[in-house]
Amino acid sequence: MGQAAPSDPVDGTVAVPAADLGAVIVTSDPGDIQHLLDRPGPAGRRAEVAPLR
């Protein structure tokens, strides 16, 4: 996560456990979360990002 340089540390706090659990992250900023999930490669693809509507 340090290499991804998150704009908000909370995003990293959400992305890491979500990737571990294969969770769905509902967020108003899907681009930032997806950027963080793309960094660890296949491990990050276990999580899914859903835009908040």
PyMOL Python script that loads the backbone (N, CA, C, O; Angstrom):
from pymol import cmd

cmd.read_pdbstr("""\
ATOM      1  N   MET A   1       0.818  -1.180   0.000  1.00  0.00           N
ATOM      2  CA  MET A   1       0.000   0.000   0.000  1.00  0.00           C
ATOM      3  C   MET A   1       0.867   1.250   0.000  1.00  0.00           C
ATOM      4  O   MET A   1       0.470   2.270  -0.564  1.00  0.00           O
ATOM      5  N   GLY A   2       2.030   1.197   0.612  1.00  0.00           N
ATOM      6  CA  GLY A   2       2.910   2.354   0.629  1.00  0.00           C
ATOM      7  C   GLY A   2       3.343   2.758  -0.764  1.00  0.00           C
ATOM      8  O   GLY A   2       3.455   3.949  -1.057  1.00  0.00           O
ATOM      9  N   GLN A   3       3.587   1.783  -1.627  1.00  0.00           N
ATOM     10  CA  GLN A   3       3.977   2.080  -3.004  1.00  0.00           C
ATOM     11  C   GLN A   3       2.820   2.639  -3.812  1.00  0.00           C
ATOM     12  O   GLN A   3       3.042   3.358  -4.786  1.00  0.00           O
ATOM     13  N   ALA A   4       1.605   2.328  -3.434  1.00  0.00           N
ATOM     14  CA  ALA A   4       0.432   2.812  -4.169  1.00  0.00           C
ATOM     15  C   ALA A   4       0.126   4.264  -3.845  1.00  0.00           C
ATOM     16  O   ALA A   4      -0.626   4.912  -4.573  1.00  0.00           O
ATOM     17  N   ALA A   5       0.693   4.785  -2.767  1.00  0.00           N
ATOM     18  CA  ALA A   5       0.492   6.173  -2.340  1.00  0.00           C
ATOM     19  C   ALA A   5      -0.991   6.544  -2.283  1.00  0.00           C
ATOM     20  O   ALA A   5      -1.447   7.393  -3.049  1.00  0.00           O
ATOM     21  N   PRO A   6      -1.745   5.913  -1.381  1.00  0.00           N
ATOM     22  CA  PRO A   6      -3.172   6.241  -1.292  1.00  0.00           C
ATOM     23  C   PRO A   6      -3.387   7.696  -0.911  1.00  0.00           C
ATOM     24  O   PRO A   6      -2.630   8.255  -0.117  1.00  0.00           O
ATOM     25  N   SER A   7      -4.408   8.299  -1.472  1.00  0.00           N
ATOM     26  CA  SER A   7      -4.725   9.687  -1.140  1.00  0.00           C
ATOM     27  C   SER A   7      -5.352   9.776   0.250  1.00  0.00           C
ATOM     28  O   SER A   7      -5.343  10.835   0.878  1.00  0.00           O
ATOM     29  N   ASP A   8      -5.887   8.670   0.718  1.00  0.00           N
ATOM     30  CA  ASP A   8      -6.528   8.635   2.034  1.00  0.00           C
ATOM     31  C   ASP A   8      -6.113   7.334   2.721  1.00  0.00           C
ATOM     32  O   ASP A   8      -6.357   6.260   2.170  1.00  0.00           O
ATOM     33  N   PRO A   9      -5.497   7.390   3.900  1.00  0.00           N
ATOM     34  CA  PRO A   9      -5.056   6.164   4.565  1.00  0.00           C
ATOM     35  C   PRO A   9      -6.197   5.206   4.882  1.00  0.00           C
ATOM     36  O   PRO A   9      -5.975   4.001   5.009  1.00  0.00           O
ATOM     37  N   VAL A  10      -7.402   5.722   5.010  1.00  0.00           N
ATOM     38  CA  VAL A  10      -8.549   4.855   5.282  1.00  0.00           C
ATOM     39  C   VAL A  10      -8.796   3.922   4.094  1.00  0.00           C
ATOM     40  O   VAL A  10      -9.209   2.778   4.282  1.00  0.00           O
ATOM     41  N   ASP A  11      -8.546   4.401   2.884  1.00  0.00           N
ATOM     42  CA  ASP A  11      -8.726   3.550   1.705  1.00  0.00           C
ATOM     43  C   ASP A  11      -7.854   2.303   1.795  1.00  0.00           C
ATOM     44  O   ASP A  11      -8.307   1.202   1.482  1.00  0.00           O
ATOM     45  N   GLY A  12      -6.618   2.471   2.217  1.00  0.00           N
ATOM     46  CA  GLY A  12      -5.736   1.320   2.384  1.00  0.00           C
ATOM     47  C   GLY A  12      -6.197   0.394   3.482  1.00  0.00           C
ATOM     48  O   GLY A  12      -6.072  -0.826   3.377  1.00  0.00           O
ATOM     49  N   THR A  13      -6.735   0.983   4.545  1.00  0.00           N
ATOM     50  CA  THR A  13      -7.252   0.189   5.661  1.00  0.00           C
ATOM     51  C   THR A  13      -8.447  -0.646   5.235  1.00  0.00           C
ATOM     52  O   THR A  13      -8.695  -1.709   5.805  1.00  0.00           O
ATOM     53  N   VAL A  14      -9.178  -0.185   4.255  1.00  0.00           N
ATOM     54  CA  VAL A  14     -10.336  -0.924   3.729  1.00  0.00           C
ATOM     55  C   VAL A  14      -9.882  -1.945   2.679  1.00  0.00           C
ATOM     56  O   VAL A  14     -10.361  -3.079   2.668  1.00  0.00           O
ATOM     57  N   ALA A  15      -8.968  -1.545   1.806  1.00  0.00           N
ATOM     58  CA  ALA A  15      -8.579  -2.394   0.674  1.00  0.00           C
ATOM     59  C   ALA A  15      -7.853  -3.673   1.099  1.00  0.00           C
ATOM     60  O   ALA A  15      -8.130  -4.745   0.562  1.00  0.00           O
ATOM     61  N   VAL A  16      -6.949  -3.572   2.036  1.00  0.00           N
ATOM     62  CA  VAL A  16      -6.150  -4.749   2.426  1.00  0.00           C
ATOM     63  C   VAL A  16      -7.013  -5.873   2.995  1.00  0.00           C
ATOM     64  O   VAL A  16      -6.932  -6.995   2.495  1.00  0.00           O
ATOM     65  N   PRO A  17      -7.839  -5.626   4.020  1.00  0.00           N
ATOM     66  CA  PRO A  17      -8.657  -6.734   4.525  1.00  0.00           C
ATOM     67  C   PRO A  17      -9.700  -7.209   3.512  1.00  0.00           C
ATOM     68  O   PRO A  17     -10.038  -8.392   3.480  1.00  0.00           O
ATOM     69  N   ALA A  18     -10.211  -6.294   2.684  1.00  0.00           N
ATOM     70  CA  ALA A  18     -11.189  -6.709   1.670  1.00  0.00           C
ATOM     71  C   ALA A  18     -10.563  -7.683   0.685  1.00  0.00           C
ATOM     72  O   ALA A  18     -11.199  -8.657   0.282  1.00  0.00           O
ATOM     73  N   ALA A  19      -9.321  -7.426   0.297  1.00  0.00           N
ATOM     74  CA  ALA A  19      -8.629  -8.348  -0.613  1.00  0.00           C
ATOM     75  C   ALA A  19      -8.420  -9.696   0.067  1.00  0.00           C
ATOM     76  O   ALA A  19      -8.589 -10.740  -0.563  1.00  0.00           O
ATOM     77  N   ASP A  20      -8.054  -9.681   1.342  1.00  0.00           N
ATOM     78  CA  ASP A  20      -7.852 -10.940   2.078  1.00  0.00           C
ATOM     79  C   ASP A  20      -9.130 -11.754   2.174  1.00  0.00           C
ATOM     80  O   ASP A  20      -9.103 -12.982   2.104  1.00  0.00           O
ATOM     81  N   LEU A  21     -10.257 -11.054   2.335  1.00  0.00           N
ATOM     82  CA  LEU A  21     -11.537 -11.734   2.528  1.00  0.00           C
ATOM     83  C   LEU A  21     -12.304 -11.998   1.236  1.00  0.00           C
ATOM     84  O   LEU A  21     -13.258 -12.776   1.225  1.00  0.00           O
ATOM     85  N   GLY A  22     -11.888 -11.351   0.148  1.00  0.00           N
ATOM     86  CA  GLY A  22     -12.658 -11.461  -1.093  1.00  0.00           C
ATOM     87  C   GLY A  22     -13.974 -10.719  -0.984  1.00  0.00           C
ATOM     88  O   GLY A  22     -14.994 -11.165  -1.508  1.00  0.00           O
ATOM     89  N   ALA A  23     -13.948  -9.593  -0.305  1.00  0.00           N
ATOM     90  CA  ALA A  23     -15.159  -8.836  -0.014  1.00  0.00           C
ATOM     91  C   ALA A  23     -15.541  -7.887  -1.148  1.00  0.00           C
ATOM     92  O   ALA A  23     -14.757  -7.633  -2.062  1.00  0.00           O
ATOM     93  N   VAL A  24     -16.756  -7.378  -1.064  1.00  0.00           N
ATOM     94  CA  VAL A  24     -17.229  -6.320  -1.959  1.00  0.00           C
ATOM     95  C   VAL A  24     -17.110  -5.013  -1.194  1.00  0.00           C
ATOM     96  O   VAL A  24     -17.595  -4.898  -0.068  1.00  0.00           O
ATOM     97  N   ILE A  25     -16.459  -4.021  -1.809  1.00  0.00           N
ATOM     98  CA  ILE A  25     -16.310  -2.706  -1.199  1.00  0.00           C
ATOM     99  C   ILE A  25     -17.263  -1.754  -1.905  1.00  0.00           C
ATOM    100  O   ILE A  25     -17.128  -1.511  -3.105  1.00  0.00           O
ATOM    101  N   VAL A  26     -18.219  -1.218  -1.169  1.00  0.00           N
ATOM    102  CA  VAL A  26     -19.151  -0.231  -1.718  1.00  0.00           C
ATOM    103  C   VAL A  26     -18.598   1.139  -1.330  1.00  0.00           C
ATOM    104  O   VAL A  26     -18.438   1.437  -0.147  1.00  0.00           O
ATOM    105  N   THR A  27     -18.305   1.971  -2.334  1.00  0.00           N
ATOM    106  CA  THR A  27     -17.637   3.233  -2.071  1.00  0.00           C
ATOM    107  C   THR A  27     -18.085   4.329  -3.028  1.00  0.00           C
ATOM    108  O   THR A  27     -18.534   4.061  -4.142  1.00  0.00           O
ATOM    109  N   SER A  28     -17.952   5.564  -2.569  1.00  0.00           N
ATOM    110  CA  SER A  28     -18.253   6.709  -3.437  1.00  0.00           C
ATOM    111  C   SER A  28     -17.054   7.069  -4.307  1.00  0.00           C
ATOM    112  O   SER A  28     -17.165   7.917  -5.191  1.00  0.00           O
ATOM    113  N   ASP A  29     -15.911   6.435  -4.066  1.00  0.00           N
ATOM    114  CA  ASP A  29     -14.703   6.703  -4.845  1.00  0.00           C
ATOM    115  C   ASP A  29     -14.077   5.397  -5.331  1.00  0.00           C
ATOM    116  O   ASP A  29     -13.000   5.017  -4.872  1.00  0.00           O
ATOM    117  N   PRO A  30     -14.746   4.710  -6.257  1.00  0.00           N
ATOM    118  CA  PRO A  30     -14.263   3.398  -6.686  1.00  0.00           C
ATOM    119  C   PRO A  30     -12.893   3.429  -7.363  1.00  0.00           C
ATOM    120  O   PRO A  30     -12.154   2.447  -7.300  1.00  0.00           O
ATOM    121  N   GLY A  31     -12.551   4.530  -8.002  1.00  0.00           N
ATOM    122  CA  GLY A  31     -11.258   4.612  -8.687  1.00  0.00           C
ATOM    123  C   GLY A  31     -10.079   4.504  -7.736  1.00  0.00           C
ATOM    124  O   GLY A  31      -9.109   3.804  -8.024  1.00  0.00           O
ATOM    125  N   ASP A  32     -10.158   5.194  -6.604  1.00  0.00           N
ATOM    126  CA  ASP A  32      -9.076   5.133  -5.620  1.00  0.00           C
ATOM    127  C   ASP A  32      -8.940   3.740  -5.027  1.00  0.00           C
ATOM    128  O   ASP A  32      -7.830   3.226  -4.891  1.00  0.00           O
ATOM    129  N   ILE A  33     -10.049   3.137  -4.678  1.00  0.00           N
ATOM    130  CA  ILE A  33     -10.007   1.786  -4.097  1.00  0.00           C
ATOM    131  C   ILE A  33      -9.494   0.791  -5.129  1.00  0.00           C
ATOM    132  O   ILE A  33      -8.664  -0.057  -4.802  1.00  0.00           O
ATOM    133  N   GLN A  34      -9.966   0.876  -6.357  1.00  0.00           N
ATOM    134  CA  GLN A  34      -9.510  -0.057  -7.397  1.00  0.00           C
ATOM    135  C   GLN A  34      -8.016   0.088  -7.635  1.00  0.00           C
ATOM    136  O   GLN A  34      -7.323  -0.908  -7.848  1.00  0.00           O
ATOM    137  N   HIS A  35      -7.515   1.306  -7.601  1.00  0.00           N
ATOM    138  CA  HIS A  35      -6.077   1.547  -7.750  1.00  0.00           C
ATOM    139  C   HIS A  35      -5.289   0.780  -6.686  1.00  0.00           C
ATOM    140  O   HIS A  35      -4.256   0.179  -6.982  1.00  0.00           O
ATOM    141  N   LEU A  36      -5.778   0.808  -5.464  1.00  0.00           N
ATOM    142  CA  LEU A  36      -5.100   0.094  -4.377  1.00  0.00           C
ATOM    143  C   LEU A  36      -5.202  -1.415  -4.552  1.00  0.00           C
ATOM    144  O   LEU A  36      -4.248  -2.136  -4.260  1.00  0.00           O
ATOM    145  N   LEU A  37      -6.328  -1.894  -5.019  1.00  0.00           N
ATOM    146  CA  LEU A  37      -6.500  -3.340  -5.209  1.00  0.00           C
ATOM    147  C   LEU A  37      -5.683  -3.859  -6.381  1.00  0.00           C
ATOM    148  O   LEU A  37      -5.329  -5.038  -6.409  1.00  0.00           O
ATOM    149  N   ASP A  38      -5.382  -3.009  -7.342  1.00  0.00           N
ATOM    150  CA  ASP A  38      -4.585  -3.430  -8.498  1.00  0.00           C
ATOM    151  C   ASP A  38      -3.114  -3.620  -8.142  1.00  0.00           C
ATOM    152  O   ASP A  38      -2.418  -4.377  -8.819  1.00  0.00           O
ATOM    153  N   ARG A  39      -2.631  -2.966  -7.117  1.00  0.00           N
ATOM    154  CA  ARG A  39      -1.212  -3.018  -6.760  1.00  0.00           C
ATOM    155  C   ARG A  39      -0.716  -4.412  -6.375  1.00  0.00           C
ATOM    156  O   ARG A  39       0.349  -4.807  -6.848  1.00  0.00           O
ATOM    157  N   PRO A  40      -1.428  -5.182  -5.544  1.00  0.00           N
ATOM    158  CA  PRO A  40      -0.878  -6.485  -5.133  1.00  0.00           C
ATOM    159  C   PRO A  40      -1.088  -7.607  -6.151  1.00  0.00           C
ATOM    160  O   PRO A  40      -0.811  -8.766  -5.845  1.00  0.00           O
ATOM    161  N   GLY A  41      -1.564  -7.292  -7.339  1.00  0.00           N
ATOM    162  CA  GLY A  41      -1.749  -8.312  -8.374  1.00  0.00           C
ATOM    163  C   GLY A  41      -2.935  -9.214  -8.085  1.00  0.00           C
ATOM    164  O   GLY A  41      -4.006  -8.733  -7.716  1.00  0.00           O
ATOM    165  N   PRO A  42      -2.752 -10.531  -8.250  1.00  0.00           N
ATOM    166  CA  PRO A  42      -3.871 -11.462  -8.092  1.00  0.00           C
ATOM    167  C   PRO A  42      -4.532 -11.401  -6.716  1.00  0.00           C
ATOM    168  O   PRO A  42      -5.736 -11.633  -6.604  1.00  0.00           O
ATOM    169  N   ALA A  43      -3.782 -11.100  -5.691  1.00  0.00           N
ATOM    170  CA  ALA A  43      -4.369 -11.030  -4.348  1.00  0.00           C
ATOM    171  C   ALA A  43      -5.440  -9.942  -4.272  1.00  0.00           C
ATOM    172  O   ALA A  43      -6.459 -10.122  -3.605  1.00  0.00           O
ATOM    173  N   GLY A  44      -5.218  -8.832  -4.941  1.00  0.00           N
ATOM    174  CA  GLY A  44      -6.182  -7.740  -4.928  1.00  0.00           C
ATOM    175  C   GLY A  44      -7.430  -8.016  -5.734  1.00  0.00           C
ATOM    176  O   GLY A  44      -8.472  -7.400  -5.508  1.00  0.00           O
ATOM    177  N   ARG A  45      -7.331  -8.941  -6.676  1.00  0.00           N
ATOM    178  CA  ARG A  45      -8.481  -9.250  -7.528  1.00  0.00           C
ATOM    179  C   ARG A  45      -9.541 -10.083  -6.817  1.00  0.00           C
ATOM    180  O   ARG A  45     -10.616 -10.325  -7.366  1.00  0.00           O
ATOM    181  N   ARG A  46      -9.242 -10.518  -5.605  1.00  0.00           N
ATOM    182  CA  ARG A  46     -10.250 -11.278  -4.851  1.00  0.00           C
ATOM    183  C   ARG A  46     -11.363 -10.369  -4.358  1.00  0.00           C
ATOM    184  O   ARG A  46     -12.470 -10.831  -4.083  1.00  0.00           O
ATOM    185  N   ALA A  47     -11.072  -9.072  -4.245  1.00  0.00           N
ATOM    186  CA  ALA A  47     -12.089  -8.116  -3.800  1.00  0.00           C
ATOM    187  C   ALA A  47     -12.754  -7.485  -5.007  1.00  0.00           C
ATOM    188  O   ALA A  47     -12.196  -7.465  -6.104  1.00  0.00           O
ATOM    189  N   GLU A  48     -13.939  -6.976  -4.792  1.00  0.00           N
ATOM    190  CA  GLU A  48     -14.699  -6.325  -5.858  1.00  0.00           C
ATOM    191  C   GLU A  48     -15.105  -4.922  -5.385  1.00  0.00           C
ATOM    192  O   GLU A  48     -15.428  -4.720  -4.214  1.00  0.00           O
ATOM    193  N   VAL A  49     -15.081  -3.965  -6.307  1.00  0.00           N
ATOM    194  CA  VAL A  49     -15.451  -2.601  -5.985  1.00  0.00           C
ATOM    195  C   VAL A  49     -16.808  -2.304  -6.623  1.00  0.00           C
ATOM    196  O   VAL A  49     -17.011  -2.524  -7.817  1.00  0.00           O
ATOM    197  N   ALA A  50     -17.717  -1.807  -5.815  1.00  0.00           N
ATOM    198  CA  ALA A  50     -19.048  -1.430  -6.302  1.00  0.00           C
ATOM    199  C   ALA A  50     -19.277   0.056  -5.985  1.00  0.00           C
ATOM    200  O   ALA A  50     -19.134   0.471  -4.835  1.00  0.00           O
ATOM    201  N   PRO A  51     -19.631   0.851  -6.995  1.00  0.00           N
ATOM    202  CA  PRO A  51     -19.861   2.272  -6.731  1.00  0.00           C
ATOM    203  C   PRO A  51     -21.107   2.492  -5.878  1.00  0.00           C
ATOM    204  O   PRO A  51     -22.129   1.832  -6.063  1.00  0.00           O
ATOM    205  N   LEU A  52     -21.002   3.424  -4.952  1.00  0.00           N
ATOM    206  CA  LEU A  52     -22.128   3.823  -4.128  1.00  0.00           C
ATOM    207  C   LEU A  52     -23.068   4.672  -4.990  1.00  0.00           C
ATOM    208  O   LEU A  52     -22.615   5.596  -5.666  1.00  0.00           O
ATOM    209  N   ARG A  53     -24.338   4.378  -4.976  1.00  0.00           N
ATOM    210  CA  ARG A  53     -25.290   5.119  -5.800  1.00  0.00           C
ATOM    211  C   ARG A  53     -26.270   5.855  -4.961  1.00  0.00           C
ATOM    212  O   ARG A  53     -27.149   6.535  -5.491  1.00  0.00           O
TER     213      ARG A  53
END
""", "prot")
cmd.dss("prot")
cmd.show_as("cartoon", "prot")
cmd.util.cbc("prot")
cmd.orient("prot")
